Amino acid sequence: FFLLYDGAPCHSPTALTLPENMMVKTLPPYCPELNPTEHLWDEIREKFFPNVVFQSLAAVENRLVEAVLYLENNPSIVQSITGFPWILKALAKS
């Protein structure tokens, strides 16, 4: 398993104990296309938050929970959004 982070100082895992089967990888600066999380947020914004005005923060939170549960129950969508061949190949070489 890999823990990917963007290298921002506030995201640096300074006191992190990792399991033996996990590695930390730092993404290059200014490369959101390499960050799988960015693709997930794009999907959530496009599918669950298009042109919507919410009446409360609770309504936003409920919609976000709905989006996350949808992605959790549809791993093939997550794979298609985040599992680009160049990412998988780069991780396999690490």
C-alpha positions in Angstrom: 0.0 0.0 0.0 1.1 3.6 -0.7 0.3 6.7 1.3 0.5 9.6 -1.3 0.7 13.2 -0.2 1.3 16.4 -2.1 4.4 17.5 -0.2 2.9 20.6 1.4 4.6 21.1 4.8 1.3 20.9 6.6 0.6 17.5 5.0 4.0 16.0 5.9 3.8 12.8 8.0 6.4 13.8 10.6 5.4 11.4 13.4 3.7 8.7 11.4 4.2 5.0 12.1 3.5 2.9 9.1 2.7 -0.8 8.8 5.3 -2.9 7.2 3.2 -3.2 4.0 2.9 0.6 3.5 5.2 3.1 1.9 5.0 7.0 1.8 5.3 8.6 -1.7 5.5 12.4 -2.2 3.8 13.7 -5.3 5.7 16.3 -7.4 4.7 20.0 -6.7 2.0 21.5 -8.9 0.8 18.2 -10.4 -2.8 17.7 -9.4 -3.3 15.4 -12.4 -1.1 12.8 -10.6 -3.1 13.1 -7.3 -5.9 10.5 -7.4 -7.7 12.4 -4.7 -8.2 15.4 -7.0 -10.0 13.1 -9.5 -12.3 11.9 -6.8 -13.2 15.4 -5.7 -13.8 16.3 -9.3 -16.3 13.4 -9.6 -18.0 14.4 -6.4 -18.3 18.0 -7.4 -19.6 17.2 -10.9 -22.1 14.5 -9.9 -23.3 15.6 -6.4 -22.8 19.4 -6.3 -23.6 20.8 -9.7 -25.4 24.2 -9.5 -26.8 23.5 -6.1 -27.6 26.0 -3.4 -27.9 24.4 0.0 -30.0 25.7 2.8 -27.7 24.6 5.6 -24.3 23.1 6.3 -26.1 20.0 7.4 -27.5 19.6 3.9 -24.0 19.9 2.4 -22.7 17.3 4.8 -25.6 15.0 4.0 -24.9 15.3 0.3 -21.2 14.6 0.8 -22.0 11.5 2.8 -24.3 10.4 0.0 -21.4 10.9 -2.5 -18.8 9.1 -0.4 -21.2 6.1 0.2 -21.9 6.0 -3.6 -18.2 5.8 -4.4 -17.7 3.2 -1.6 -20.4 1.0 -3.1 -19.1 1.4 -6.6 -15.4 0.5 -6.6 -15.3 0.2 -10.3 -16.0 4.0 -10.6 -13.2 4.7 -8.1 -10.8 2.5 -10.1 -11.8 4.2 -13.4 -11.2 7.6 -11.9 -8.0 7.0 -10.0 -6.3 3.9 -11.6 -4.7 5.5 -14.6 -2.1 3.2 -16.2 0.8 5.6 -15.6 -0.1 5.9 -11.9 -0.3 2.2 -11.5 2.9 1.6 -13.4 4.8 4.3 -11.4 3.6 2.8 -8.1 4.5 -0.7 -9.3 8.1 0.4 -9.9 8.4 1.9 -6.4 
